[in-house]
Amino acid sequence: MIHSILPRSRSFRGVLRRIAAPLAAVQLVVAAASPALAQQQRLPIVRDAEIEALVRDYARPILGVAGLQKAGVDIILVNDRSFNAFVVGRRMFINTGALVTADTPGEIIGVIAHEAGHIAGRHQEKLRQQLERAQTMALVATLLGVGAAVGGALSGNSGLAQGGTGIAAGGSEVARRTLLGYQRAEEIAADRSALTYLERTEQSAAGMLKTFQRFQSALALSGARVDPYQISHPMPRERIANLETLAQQSRYFDRRDPAALQLRHDLARAKIAAYMEGPAATTRLFRNDPLGLPARYADAINTHLRGSPANALAKFDALIREHPRNPYFHEMRGEALVRANRPAEAAKAYGQALALDPSKSAIIQIQRGQALLAVGDKDSARQAVKDIRGALDRDRENAMAYRHLAQAYGMLGEIAEAELATAEASYYSGAFQDASIFAMRAQQKFKPGSPSWVRAQDIINTSKPRAKK
């Protein structure tokens, strides 16, 4: 009955189009409020032993006092120039641009404390509940509006039909503003938690305040007029007002970051700027101390990336003579030796880096395996397999490591293992169809029920496309 009536009413079709717009707006807010899945698939991830170790050291005491030390929180670096960070489940994402922009460790530690507040407060789980409520509010409003609009259209009452559209639009706007208001409350709660974590770890909140002041300055310079009720975060001025008095009451407010930590921070900034932007950026970054260690580190990396391997090696050797126990100087020397086509020496340099690295980084161990592969003989390939498999025990989702492992197995003639490693690489790269194909090929060569056969089956099972409902 309805299907036979509605298409005949031009006025009602117009009502439906007008109702669709506000409902779509609510759907967009819902997507923006929970960007995890789509965003995570596109993120350009950065892997670096030195920077990851630094950020883990920033986070460790914060996660401890937040009760998250056993929660399996991963910190992931994103290759993006903007100053930003966010959480997805138990993963904390920090832009490399935030590290370069931050003058002090305290600014990044404040960001980590804020994001830890979101995780500890289970804000994402609670946000999902709010999203469901917002969707329900929008749906109810739309149904009420449709009912009124249908009645108006069928009775010829245009005023009633337009009123139905208004009900739908108004209900959708209420749902959207309710959701945004909830998100602003979450942000304020995370800010307060961050202050608590910094106080308990005897660290200053001055860096966190500086971050908000930077946001306020950027907003002022943009000349933008922002409706505070149309955004998901409190306005920077409001955040500063809420936190400044509490932060300054702390006896740790004037405490400076340790000099050794500041140096590590500046060395990490030097590396990021050199890799991401080049000599002009590093010159600007260290213009006040062009002969300092971070500036010379940046110069050596720039030479490695854009100059001759011989000159780069000379500069890394000079840094190592000055700081022989810095593992990352040895790591960069290994990279320069690989570029100079001296893989056996590179493997030794990576070995020195690994011996000096307190965290025994899986990344450096994989790099040593890669250098051993480049040596080209079977003994080196066998050692490469040992190195890379050992690293993957600690860094299971490293797709590139599986590709190197597949290459090593191929050199040794172990085709089934090479195909399984290729399946793993495809799986962790998101190429699920390729993962399934290589896993099936590998499985045919393994003994049924063996660990490798079972792993291949796991990949096949989890790579199957889900049936559409």
VEXRO-7858 format. One line per 8 residues: number of its first residue (from 1); their letters; for each residue x, y, z of C-alpha. Coordinates in pm, whole numbers, plus 50000, padded with zeros to 5 digits. Example, Ala and Ser with C-alpha at 12.3 -4.5 7.8 and 13.67 -1.06 7.14 Angstrom:
BEGIN
1	AS	51230:49550:50780; 51367:49894:50714
//
This chain:
BEGIN
1	MIHSILPR	50000:50000:50000; 50268:50250:50096; 50485:50159:49796; 50195:50228:49567; 50117:50569:49718; 50452:50738:49792; 50598:50754:49440; 50287:50942:49322
9	SRSFRGVL	50341:51232:49563; 50598:51481:49434; 50571:51687:49750; 50652:51384:49964; 50960:51297:49757; 51082:51650:49822; 51017:51604:50194; 51225:51285:50194
17	RRIAAPLA	51516:51464:50028; 51502:51743:50286; 51492:51492:50573; 51791:51300:50434; 52030:51594:50467; 52022:51640:50848; 52030:51263:50901; 52342:51236:50683
25	AVQLVVAA	52501:51508:50896; 52453:51297:51207; 52602:50996:51031; 52908:51203:50940; 52952:51310:51301; 52931:50946:51407; 53201:50848:51157; 53426:51135:51259
33	ASPALAQQ	53387:51054:51626; 53502:50697:51571; 53762:50708:51287; 53964:50412:51406; 53909:50150:51142; 53931:50361:50828; 54213:50579:50958; 54424:50291:51083
41	QRLPIVRD	54420:50132:50737; 54567:50444:50573; 54813:50565:50833; 55176:50602:50720; 55353:50430:51008; 55713:50512:51106; 55937:50243:51257; 56261:50353:51423
49	AEIEALVR	56438:50194:51719; 56570:50521:51864; 56245:50716:51851; 56032:50425:51970; 56262:50369:52269; 56243:50738:52360; 55863:50750:52344; 55834:50426:52545
57	DYARPILG	56055:50580:52813; 55831:50888:52816; 55523:50670:52854; 55641:50405:53101; 55594:50602:53429; 55268:50754:53306; 55120:50416:53215; 55236:50282:53551
65	VAGLQKAG	55046:50535:53762; 54746:50514:53526; 54721:50142:53597; 54795:50057:53234; 55140:49899:53268; 54992:49552:53210; 54727:49660:52963; 54941:49603:52654
73	VDIILVND	54933:49965:52537; 55129:50009:52212; 55264:50345:52100; 55278:50390:51723; 55448:50672:51533; 55263:50830:51241; 55444:51010:50960; 55249:51334:50973
81	RSFNAFVV	55378:51690:51022; 55085:51809:51232; 55094:51820:51610; 54847:51548:51696; 54791:51225:51890; 54495:50991:51933; 54405:50649:52069; 54242:50349:51902
89	GRRMFINT	54162:50076:52151; 54488:50002:52334; 54703:50173:52072; 54829:50528:52112; 54926:50707:51790; 55164:51005:51800; 55253:51212:51494; 55621:51264:51420
97	GALVTADT	55530:51629:51368; 55444:51652:51738; 55793:51531:51832; 55967:51776:51598; 55751:52069:51709; 55784:52001:52082; 56083:52188:52224; 56096:51975:52538
105	PGEIIGVI	56017:51618:52644; 55753:51753:52883; 55532:51859:52594; 55516:51504:52457; 55487:51353:52804; 55184:51578:52862; 55027:51453:52538; 55091:51091:52641
113	AHEAGHIA	54940:51158:52984; 54627:51301:52821; 54587:51003:52586; 54649:50765:52876; 54360:50939:53050; 54135:50843:52758; 54245:50478:52775; 54220:50451:53155
121	GRHQEKLR	53880:50621:53149; 53754:50375:52884; 53638:50676:52685; 53619:50492:52354; 53391:50226:52499; 53172:50494:52655; 53176:50694:52332; 53038:50394:52144
129	QQLERAQT	52746:50391:52389; 52692:50762:52328; 52701:50703:51953; 52427:50443:51986; 52218:50691:52185; 52281:50966:51929; 52178:50735:51647; 51864:50640:51837
137	MALVATLL	51779:51006:51899; 51829:51086:51532; 51624:50786:51422; 51333:50868:51653; 51337:51230:51537; 51344:51122:51175; 51056:50877:51220; 50848:51143:51394
145	GVGAAVGG	50932:51386:51117; 50849:51132:50847; 50515:51061:51014; 50427:51428:51023; 50553:51481:50669; 50354:51183:50535; 50043:51312:50703; 50097:51656:50559
153	ALSGNSGL	50175:51528:50212; 49874:51297:50198; 49637:51558:50337; 49774:51833:50116; 49881:52033:50423; 50219:52179:50318; 50269:52344:50655; 50243:52009:50833
161	AQGGTGIA	50482:51850:50583; 50738:52126:50639; 50692:52092:51012; 50776:51723:50982; 51101:51814:50810; 51179:52054:51093; 51120:51784:51354; 51366:51554:51176
169	AGGSEVAR	51629:51826:51132; 51592:51952:51489; 51618:51605:51638; 51927:51530:51435; 52090:51854:51547; 52013:51778:51912; 52172:51434:51871; 52481:51585:51709
177	RTLLGYQR	52527:51853:51973; 52472:51601:52253; 52746:51382:52109; 52987:51674:52069; 52914:51790:52423; 52994:51443:52553; 53325:51442:52365; 53420:51780:52511
185	AEEIAADR	53349:51645:52860; 53573:51345:52786; 53855:51576:52680; 53830:51774:53001; 53831:51450:53203; 54144:51333:53018; 54313:51666:53089; 54243:51629:53461
193	SALTYLER	54370:51272:53458; 54687:51389:53285; 54752:51638:53564; 54709:51360:53819; 54952:51131:53636; 55213:51405:53603; 55185:51487:53973; 55222:51123:54076
201	TEQSAAGM	55530:51081:53857; 55676:51409:53993; 55679:51576:53652; 55581:51927:53550; 55260:52005:53364; 55421:52312:53206; 55480:52122:52881; 55113:52026:52854
209	LKTFQRFQ	55009:52387:52907; 55256:52497:52640; 55092:52257:52396; 54749:52411:52457; 54896:52760:52430; 55038:52660:52091; 54691:52552:51979; 54547:52881:52101
217	SALALSGA	54808:53083:51909; 54747:52881:51591; 54372:52939:51619; 54424:53313:51674; 54659:53341:51375; 54412:53158:51151; 54149:53425:51213; 53884:53154:51232
225	RVDPYQIS	53560:53215:51418; 53466:52888:51589; 53134:52801:51748; 53241:52617:52067; 52926:52405:52048; 53016:52273:51702; 53351:52112:51793; 53449:51796:51978
233	HPMPRERI	53729:51948:52192; 53720:52237:52438; 53853:52567:52303; 54227:52610:52383; 54160:52917:52600; 53902:52721:52800; 54142:52429:52847; 54419:52656:52967
241	ANLETLAQ	54185:52831:53210; 54069:52496:53346; 54421:52362:53398; 54656:52651:53459; 54574:52713:53824; 54582:52343:53912; 54906:52290:53722; 55082:52583:53886
249	QSRYFDRR	54982:52463:54232; 55201:52156:54186; 55538:52163:54360; 55681:52010:54042; 55559:52283:53806; 55902:52448:53774; 56090:52118:53746; 56286:52096:53421
257	DPAALQLR	56332:51784:53213; 56660:51600:53287; 56944:51714:53059; 57005:51360:52931; 56639:51323:52836; 56640:51660:52663; 56943:51552:52460; 56770:51230:52352
265	HDLARAKI	56464:51434:52258; 56672:51667:52041; 56855:51376:51876; 56519:51221:51787; 56398:51553:51646; 56718:51574:51441; 56657:51232:51291; 56290:51295:51211
273	AAYMEGPA	56361:51634:51052; 56648:51495:50844; 56448:51200:50714; 56121:51380:50660; 56227:51726:50541; 56601:51751:50482; 56890:51991:50550; 56688:52314:50540
281	ATTRLFRN	56460:52187:50816; 56743:52068:51040; 56929:52398:50991; 56621:52588:51107; 56563:52351:51396; 56914:52389:51540; 57000:52741:51426; 57072:52843:51785
289	DPLGLPAR	57325:52562:51834; 57464:52467:51489; 57767:52286:51637; 57580:52092:51905; 57547:51714:51901; 57189:51710:51760; 57287:51942:51475; 57589:51726:51388
297	YADAINTH	57375:51412:51407; 57128:51570:51165; 57416:51666:50935; 57549:51309:50933; 57204:51171:50852; 57152:51428:50578; 57487:51329:50429; 57391:50961:50449
305	LRGSPANA	57061:51025:50273; 57173:51279:50017; 57555:51274:50000; 57834:51022:49963; 57851:50708:50182; 58220:50775:50255; 58148:51122:50394; 57853:50991:50595
313	LAKFDALI	58066:50714:50748; 58331:50966:50847; 58069:51175:51027; 57913:50877:51206; 58259:50755:51307; 58328:51097:51459; 58004:51081:51658; 58090:50730:51780
321	REHPRNPY	58437:50839:51895; 58268:51109:52100; 57985:50884:52230; 58098:50523:52184; 57808:50375:52384; 57524:50537:52190; 57358:50238:52016; 57183:50450:51755
329	FHEMRGEA	57505:50604:51624; 57624:50248:51558; 57288:50168:51399; 57318:50464:51161; 57675:50361:51082; 57532:50021:50983; 57286:50191:50749; 57568:50390:50589
337	LVRANRPA	57771:50070:50540; 57474:49901:50371; 57450:50195:50134; 57825:50167:50070; 57769:49801:49972; 57965:49667:50269; 57701:49434:50419; 57933:49218:50633
345	EAAKAYGQ	58067:49528:50810; 57711:49661:50837; 57603:49341:51015; 57884:49392:51268; 57779:49755:51322; 57421:49646:51385; 57551:49381:51622; 57733:49650:51822
353	ALALDPSK	57417:49860:51826; 57214:49566:51951; 57467:49488:52225; 57452:49850:52348; 57076:49891:52316; 56912:49839:52657; 56578:49752:52495; 56735:49502:52250
361	SAIIQIQR	56524:49649:51971; 56366:49403:51730; 56410:49666:51459; 56790:49664:51491; 56793:49285:51499; 56590:49277:51175; 56832:49525:51019; 57122:49295:51108
369	GQALLAVG	56935:49005:50946; 56880:49213:50635; 57252:49298:50616; 57340:48931:50655; 57108:48848:50367; 57298:49095:50150; 57623:48905:50223; 57479:48637:49997
377	DKDSARQA	57607:48303:50133; 57406:48029:50302; 57576:48058:50641; 57480:48426:50653; 57126:48340:50536; 57090:48086:50819; 57201:48351:51070; 56958:48596:50910
385	VKDIRGAL	56672:48350:50967; 56773:48317:51331; 56792:48694:51378; 56466:48775:51202; 56265:48497:51366; 56396:48605:51706; 56294:48964:51633; 55947:48858:51517
393	DRDRENAM	55890:48690:51854; 55885:49045:51994; 55748:49235:51693; 55497:48993:51543; 55319:49237:51310; 55629:49360:51124; 55533:49285:50763; 55869:49390:50617
401	AYRHLAQA	56052:49149:50847; 55845:48862:50709; 55948:48963:50357; 56315:48946:50455; 56249:48611:50623; 56089:48479:50305; 56394:48589:50109; 56626:48411:50353
409	YGMLGEIA	56426:48088:50336; 56428:48112:49958; 56809:48138:49956; 56820:47822:50169; 56579:47636:49941; 56311:47606:50211; 56020:47690:49981; 55732:47600:50214
417	EAELATAE	55869:47826:50489; 55933:48101:50232; 55572:48084:50116; 55442:48088:50473; 55656:48393:50552; 55521:48562:50237; 55168:48481:50355; 55248:48644:50692
425	ASYYSGAF	55387:48952:50518; 55073:48983:50305; 54848:48924:50605; 55007:49198:50816; 55008:49433:50516; 54633:49389:50478; 54659:49198:50146; 54435:48917:50270
433	QDASIFAM	54368:48753:49934; 54742:48718:49866; 54792:48594:50223; 54536:48319:50170; 54689:48213:49837; 55042:48182:49976; 54918:48013:50293; 54737:47748:50088
441	RAQQKFKP	55045:47691:49876; 55262:47657:50187; 55015:47431:50366; 55029:47171:50088; 55401:47124:50163; 55372:47093:50543; 55283:46786:50744; 54915:46811:50848
449	GSPSWVRA	54884:46919:51209; 55239:47057:51233; 55281:47411:51381; 55352:47562:51037; 55050:47381:50886; 54827:47513:51167; 54957:47868:51123; 54887:47850:50749
457	QDIINTSK	54533:47736:50830; 54489:48027:51071; 54585:48270:50794; 54346:48101:50551; 54060:48115:50801; 54111:48478:50903; 54172:48596:50545; 53839:48471:50411
465	PRAKK	53603:48754:50315; 53303:48782:50542; 52971:48691:50388; 52745:48989:50334; 52435:48990:50547
//
